[in-house]
Amino acid sequence: MQKAPVIVILGAGSAVFGQRAISAILRSERMRGVDLRLVDIDPVALDLMYKLAEVMNSEWGTDASISAHEDRRAALPGANFVIVSVQVGPREEVWEKDWRIPREYGIHQPYAENSGPGGLAHTARNLPLILDIARDMEELCPDAWMMNYVNPLIRLTQAVTRYTKIKVVGMCHQLLWGYAMAMALLGDLYGVDVPADVKIDTNHETRHFREPLMAAGLEHLDIKAAGINHFSWAYDIRDKHTGEDLYPALKERWMRPERAGFEPLSREMYQIFGLMPTPSDSHLCEFLPFVHDPVKKPWERYGLHTQSFSGNHARREVRRELARKVVSGEEPVEQLRKLRTEGVPEIVEGVHYNLNTFVHQLNLPNNGLIPNLQSDAIVEVPGVSCGQGVVGLSMPALPEGIAELCRRELAYSSLVVDACVHGDRDLAMQAILLDPVVNDVESARGALDHMLREFAEFLPQFAR
């Protein structure tokens, strides 16, 4: 029988992702006896997650070997899978600056995480750490798979493929928002209650709308989507059990006048380009050149907004408090079996045990998977995890209008990667002028210079 895998989680002290990843691994019957190595530079957060993992291990009879490390190099030797969920700089603090600083120069980014000038800064901060991890893997576990959960996902994943020899797959759960959107429109077919004021955004405060619709969507629907991360498009929407094509029913319902306010930007893009965007308006707006005009203020028309930073803090504190109570015995550990898997066992088990597991959202080098996007780009497609590795499924060409929007973002992102690897300010300036939300040279130069100064402590590559 195949020996259980060796799994390293970098950023295991995360109150949200750490709990989900650890739970997914330790509740898996196939991974009994797993060698699980938890890594975090925050000793307090790491200790809490280590104790929580030991409770799961004991209560669930996993027979796992669990260790905690502040130094990743101590954990990496012999790893089969390295799960990366890290962040450089205080997450909400630096993200808010990514959003605020460009506004001082007249650049309005509705979201500022994956694209926009804020997305460039986000890339520049995280990229050196991601490449350092990959280079440690080249030395200490060269055959391991890196599972990258860090945004901007396409850029950081491309940096690993372009500048190292490590096998990497970018992992994201954003398609769940597509399932929630589709079920919000099709709920009457399945007896699902959909509130009239439903919102499918990324904020903690709207999870009571989102989570039940995600669950119902996964139960009843099958969506095949592709494109690029946080900017993918539904090729096909079907009843999971009968195979019925549900696109016509979705279109008819969404185009009713009374649904004009439901994800209005996504609705308009569907009307124009003919496919449903899957990420919801929150992320969709990052990649479009027509949502930032300071005169018309389209962000008001579409109700676009950045992340709720206070909501993020609240969500993490709720999860930390739950972890503390489980460790102390005040709360039952069994409730953690219900946490979302984030694709961890689907990839690990599929590859390690050759299970041929279907995964509906993978970020991989294109190499023809989407024929009318750049061959060396990171694209998002469904695929299979098996003994050969993580393998994407070839998809039909995207409609040309959508493909051009994707190609622009991928070309821009490619320049961002090279600029942020080499600390090249001139290349960064060229890149920012390709950004869909930038339309003025002076504004671009001012925002870029300000962000490079503001985040200098996190940007050693630009100090050269």
C-alpha positions in Angstrom: 0.0 0.0 0.0 1.2 3.5 -0.9 2.7 5.2 2.1 0.8 8.3 3.4 2.1 11.6 2.0 4.3 14.2 3.6 2.5 17.5 3.6 3.8 20.9 4.6 1.5 23.8 5.2 3.2 27.2 5.0 1.0 29.8 6.8 -0.6 27.1 8.9 -1.3 29.7 11.7 -4.0 31.3 9.5 -7.2 31.3 11.6 -9.4 30.6 8.5 -7.3 28.8 5.8 -5.2 26.9 8.4 -8.2 25.4 10.0 -9.7 24.4 6.7 -6.6 22.8 5.3 -5.7 20.9 8.6 -9.3 19.7 8.9 -9.5 18.5 5.3 -6.3 16.5 5.7 -7.0 15.0 9.1 -10.5 13.9 8.4 -9.5 12.1 5.3 -9.6 8.3 5.6 -7.0 7.9 2.8 -4.5 10.1 4.5 -4.4 8.2 7.8 -0.8 8.2 9.0 0.0 11.5 7.2 3.2 13.3 8.1 1.8 16.8 8.6 4.3 19.7 9.1 2.8 23.0 10.1 4.9 26.2 9.5 4.3 29.8 10.5 6.5 32.7 11.6 3.9 33.7 14.2 4.7 31.4 17.2 1.4 32.1 19.0 -0.8 31.4 16.0 1.3 28.3 15.1 1.0 26.9 18.6 -2.8 27.3 18.6 -3.1 25.5 15.2 -0.7 22.8 16.3 -2.8 22.1 19.4 -6.0 22.2 17.3 -4.5 19.7 14.9 -3.5 17.4 17.8 -7.1 17.5 19.0 -8.4 16.5 15.6 -5.8 13.8 15.3 -6.7 12.3 18.6 -10.5 12.6 18.3 -10.7 11.4 14.7 -8.1 8.6 15.0 -6.0 9.9 12.1 -2.7 8.4 13.4 -0.9 11.4 11.9 2.6 12.6 12.8 2.2 16.3 13.4 5.0 18.8 13.9 5.3 22.6 14.2 8.1 24.7 12.7 8.9 28.4 12.6 11.6 27.7 10.0 10.2 26.3 6.8 13.6 24.8 5.8 13.3 22.4 8.8 9.9 21.2 7.5 10.6 20.9 3.7 12.9 17.9 3.4 11.1 14.9 1.9 7.8 16.8 1.3 5.4 15.5 -1.3 3.1 18.5 -1.2 3.8 22.1 0.0 0.6 24.1 0.6 1.4 27.9 0.5 -1.0 30.4 2.1 1.2 33.3 3.2 1.0 37.1 3.2 3.8 39.7 3.3 2.8 42.7 5.5 -0.3 43.1 7.7 -3.1 41.9 5.3 -5.8 44.5 5.8 -3.4 47.4 6.5 -1.4 46.9 3.2 -4.5 46.1 1.2 -6.2 49.3 2.3 -3.1 51.2 1.2 -3.1 49.4 -2.1 -6.7 50.8 -2.6 -6.2 54.3 -1.1 -2.8 55.4 -2.5 -3.8 55.2 -6.2 -7.0 57.2 -5.3 -4.8 60.1 -4.3 -3.7 60.2 -7.9 -7.1 60.0 -9.4 -7.1 56.2 -10.0 -10.2 54.5 -8.7 -9.8 50.8 -8.2 -13.1 49.2 -7.0 -11.2 46.2 -5.4 -7.4 46.5 -5.7 -6.2 42.9 -5.0 -5.4 41.1 -8.2 -5.2 43.8 -10.9 -5.0 47.6 -10.8 -2.0 49.4 -9.3 -2.8 47.8 -6.0 -2.5 44.4 -7.6 1.0 45.4 -8.8 2.0 46.3 -5.2 0.4 43.1 -3.9 2.5 41.1 -6.4 5.7 43.0 -5.6 5.3 42.3 -1.8 4.5 38.6 -2.1 6.6 37.5 -5.0 10.1 37.4 -3.4 8.8 35.2 -0.6 7.0 32.8 -3.0 10.2 32.5 -5.1 12.3 31.9 -2.0 10.0 29.1 -1.0 10.2 27.6 -4.4 14.0 27.8 -4.4 14.1 26.1 -1.0 11.9 23.4 -2.5 14.3 23.0 -5.4 17.0 22.2 -2.9 15.0 20.2 -0.2 12.1 18.6 -2.0 12.5 19.1 -5.7 9.8 16.6 -6.7 7.1 18.1 -4.5 4.0 19.9 -5.8 3.5 23.4 -4.7 -0.1 24.3 -4.1 -0.3 28.1 -4.3 -3.2 29.8 -2.6 -1.7 33.3 -2.6 -3.0 36.2 -4.6 -2.4 37.6 -7.2 -2.7 34.0 -8.1 -1.9 34.0 -11.8 1.2 36.3 -11.3 2.7 34.4 -8.4 2.0 31.0 -10.0 3.6 32.3 -13.3 6.7 33.5 -11.4 7.2 30.0 -10.0 6.9 28.3 -13.5 9.0 31.0 -15.2 11.8 31.3 -12.7 12.0 27.8 -11.0 11.7 24.1 -11.8 9.0 23.5 -9.2 5.7 21.9 -10.2 3.0 24.3 -9.1 -0.8 24.6 -9.3 -2.7 27.7 -8.4 -5.7 27.0 -6.1 -8.8 29.1 -5.7 -12.4 28.7 -4.6 -13.8 31.6 -6.6 -16.0 29.4 -8.8 -18.1 28.8 -5.7 -19.4 32.4 -6.2 -20.4 31.4 -9.7 -22.4 28.5 -8.3 -24.0 30.8 -5.8 -24.9 33.3 -8.5 -26.4 30.6 -10.7 -28.5 29.2 -7.9 -29.7 32.7 -6.9 -31.2 32.8 -10.4 -32.3 29.2 -10.7 -33.5 28.6 -7.1 -37.1 28.4 -8.0 -36.4 25.2 -10.0 -35.0 23.5 -6.9 -37.2 24.9 -4.2 -34.4 27.0 -2.8 -35.4 30.2 -1.0 -33.6 33.2 -2.5 -34.1 36.5 -0.6 -35.0 39.4 -2.7 -32.1 41.5 -1.5 -29.5 38.7 -2.0 -25.9 39.7 -2.5 -23.1 37.4 -3.7 -20.0 39.4 -2.8 -16.9 38.5 -0.9 -17.6 40.3 2.4 -18.0 38.6 5.7 -21.2 40.4 6.3 -23.0 38.8 3.4 -22.0 35.2 4.0 -25.5 34.4 5.3 -26.7 34.9 1.7 -23.7 33.3 0.0 -23.0 30.1 1.9 -26.4 28.4 1.5 -26.5 29.3 -2.2 -23.0 27.8 -2.7 -24.1 24.6 -1.1 -27.3 24.3 -3.1 -25.5 25.2 -6.3 -22.9 22.4 -5.7 -25.7 20.0 -4.9 -27.8 20.6 -8.0 -25.6 22.2 -10.7 -22.6 21.5 -12.8 -20.7 24.5 -14.1 -17.7 24.2 -16.5 -15.8 27.5 -16.5 -12.5 28.8 -17.8 -10.5 31.9 -18.4 -8.1 33.4 -15.8 -8.3 33.5 -12.1 -11.0 35.7 -10.7 -12.0 36.4 -14.3 -13.4 33.1 -15.6 -16.5 32.5 -17.6 -19.1 29.8 -17.6 -19.0 27.7 -20.8 -21.7 25.4 -19.6 -24.4 25.2 -16.8 -26.3 22.0 -16.4 -28.4 20.1 -13.9 -26.0 17.9 -12.1 -28.3 14.9 -12.2 -30.2 15.1 -15.4 -27.7 16.9 -17.7 -30.3 19.5 -18.7 -28.8 22.7 -20.2 -29.8 25.4 -17.7 -28.2 28.4 -19.5 -31.5 29.3 -21.3 -33.4 29.3 -17.9 -30.7 31.3 -16.3 -30.6 33.9 -19.0 -34.4 34.3 -19.1 -34.5 34.9 -15.3 -31.5 37.3 -15.1 -32.8 39.5 -18.0 -36.1 40.1 -16.2 -36.4 43.8 -15.3 -36.8 43.0 -11.6 -33.4 41.2 -11.6 -31.5 44.2 -13.1 -29.9 44.9 -9.7 -28.6 41.4 -9.1 -24.8 41.5 -9.8 -25.4 44.3 -12.3 -21.9 44.4 -13.7 -21.9 40.6 -14.3 -25.3 40.9 -15.8 -24.2 43.6 -18.3 -21.1 41.6 -19.3 -23.2 38.6 -19.9 -25.6 40.6 -22.1 -22.6 42.0 -24.1 -20.3 39.0 -24.3 -22.7 36.1 -24.2 -21.2 34.1 -21.2 -21.8 34.4 -17.5 -18.8 35.7 -15.6 -18.3 33.5 -12.5 -16.4 35.6 -9.9 -19.3 38.0 -9.0 -19.0 41.7 -9.4 -16.4 42.0 -6.5 -13.6 40.5 -8.5 -14.9 40.9 -12.0 -14.4 44.7 -11.7 -10.7 44.4 -11.3 -10.1 43.4 -14.9 -12.3 45.8 -16.8 -11.3 49.1 -18.3 -14.8 50.7 -18.0 -15.5 50.8 -14.3 -13.2 53.6 -13.1 -14.2 56.8 -14.9 -14.1 59.7 -12.4 -16.8 61.6 -14.1 -19.4 58.9 -14.7 -18.5 57.0 -11.5 -19.6 53.6 -12.7 -18.7 52.1 -9.4 -21.8 53.8 -8.0 -24.0 52.5 -10.8 -22.8 48.9 -10.2 -22.5 49.2 -6.4 -18.8 48.2 -6.5 -16.7 48.4 -3.4 -13.5 47.1 -2.0 -13.2 44.4 0.7 -14.7 44.9 4.1 -11.5 45.2 6.1 -13.3 45.2 9.5 -15.3 42.1 8.3 -12.0 40.3 7.6 -10.8 41.0 11.1 -14.0 39.9 12.6 -14.0 36.6 10.6 -10.5 35.7 11.7 -11.3 36.5 15.3 -14.4 34.3 15.2 -12.3 31.4 13.8 -9.4 32.0 16.4 -11.9 32.0 19.2 -13.4 28.8 18.0 -10.0 27.2 17.8 -9.2 28.2 21.4 -12.5 26.8 22.6 -12.0 23.5 20.8 -8.5 23.2 22.2 -9.8 23.9 25.7 -12.6 21.4 25.4 -15.4 24.1 25.5 -16.5 23.4 22.0 -16.7 20.0 20.1 -14.1 19.4 17.5 -16.6 17.5 15.4 -18.0 20.7 13.9 -14.7 21.3 12.1 -15.4 18.3 9.9 -17.8 20.6 8.0 -15.2 23.1 6.9 -14.6 23.6 3.2 -11.7 21.5 1.9 -10.3 24.3 -0.4 -9.3 21.5 -2.8 -6.6 20.1 -0.5 -7.6 16.4 -0.4 -8.8 16.5 -4.0 -5.3 17.4 -5.2 -3.2 15.5 -2.6 -5.2 12.2 -2.7 -5.7 12.4 -6.5 -2.0 12.7 -7.2 -0.6 10.5 -4.4 -3.0 7.6 -4.9 -3.8 8.1 -8.7 -7.5 8.6 -8.1 -8.2 10.5 -11.3 -10.1 13.1 -9.3 -12.0 15.8 -11.2 -11.3 19.3 -9.9 -13.4 22.1 -11.3 -10.9 25.0 -10.9 -7.2 24.7 -11.5 -4.6 27.4 -12.4 -1.9 25.9 -14.7 0.4 26.9 -17.5 -1.8 27.2 -20.6 0.1 25.2 -23.3 -3.0 25.1 -25.4 -5.6 24.5 -22.7 -7.5 27.6 -23.9 -6.3 27.9 -27.5 -6.8 31.6 -28.0 -4.9 32.7 -24.9 -1.1 33.0 -24.6 0.6 29.6 -24.4 3.0 30.5 -21.5 0.3 32.2 -19.4 -1.4 30.8 -16.3 -5.0 30.0 -17.1 -7.9 28.6 -15.1 -9.6 25.4 -16.3 -11.2 22.3 -14.9 -8.9 19.3 -14.7 -7.9 16.0 -13.1 -5.5 15.1 -10.3 -3.9 11.7 -10.9 -0.6 9.8 -10.8 0.7 11.9 -13.7 0.2 15.1 -11.6 -2.3 17.9 -11.9 -3.6 17.9 -15.5 -5.8 20.6 -17.0 -8.6 19.8 -19.4 -8.5 21.4 -22.9 -11.4 23.9 -23.3 -12.8 25.4 -26.5 -11.6 28.9 -27.5 -13.2 31.7 -25.5 -15.4 34.1 -27.4 -13.0 36.6 -29.0 -14.2 39.6 -27.1 -13.6 37.8 -23.7 -10.3 36.4 -25.0 -9.0 39.8 -25.8 -9.9 41.1 -22.3 -8.0 38.0 -20.9 -5.0 38.5 -23.2 -4.6 42.1 -22.1 -4.6 41.1 -18.5 -2.2 38.2 -19.1 0.2 40.4 -21.1 0.1 43.1 -18.4 0.6 40.4 -15.7 3.6 39.0 -17.5 5.3 42.4 -17.4 4.4 42.8 -13.7 6.0 39.4 -12.9 9.3 40.3 -14.6 9.3 43.8 -13.0 8.7 42.5 -9.6 11.3 39.7 -9.9 14.1 42.0 -11.0 13.0 45.2 -9.2 12.9 47.0 -12.5 11.1 50.4 -12.0 11.1 51.2 -15.7 9.3 47.9 -16.5 6.9 48.4 -13.6 6.0 51.8 -15.1 5.4 50.2 -18.5 3.3 47.5 -16.8 1.1 50.0 -14.9 0.4 51.9 -18.1 -1.2 48.7 -19.5 -3.4 48.4 -16.4 -7.2 48.6 -17.3 -7.9 51.2 -14.7 -5.0 53.6 -15.6 -5.4 56.3 -18.3 -2.9 59.0 -17.4 0.9 58.8 -17.3 1.4 61.4 -14.5 -1.1 59.6 -12.3 0.5 56.3 -13.0 4.0 57.6 -12.2 2.8 59.3 -9.0 1.0 56.2 -7.7 3.8 53.8 -8.6 6.5 56.0 -6.9 4.3 56.4 -3.8 3.6 52.7 -3.4 7.3 51.8 -3.9 8.1 54.3 -1.1 5.3 53.2 1.1 6.1 49.5 0.9 9.9 49.8 0.7 10.4 47.5 3.8 8.7 44.7 1.9 10.3 45.3 -1.5 14.0 44.4 -1.2 14.2 43.8 -5.0 13.5 47.5 -5.7 16.2 48.7 -3.4 18.9 47.5 -5.7 
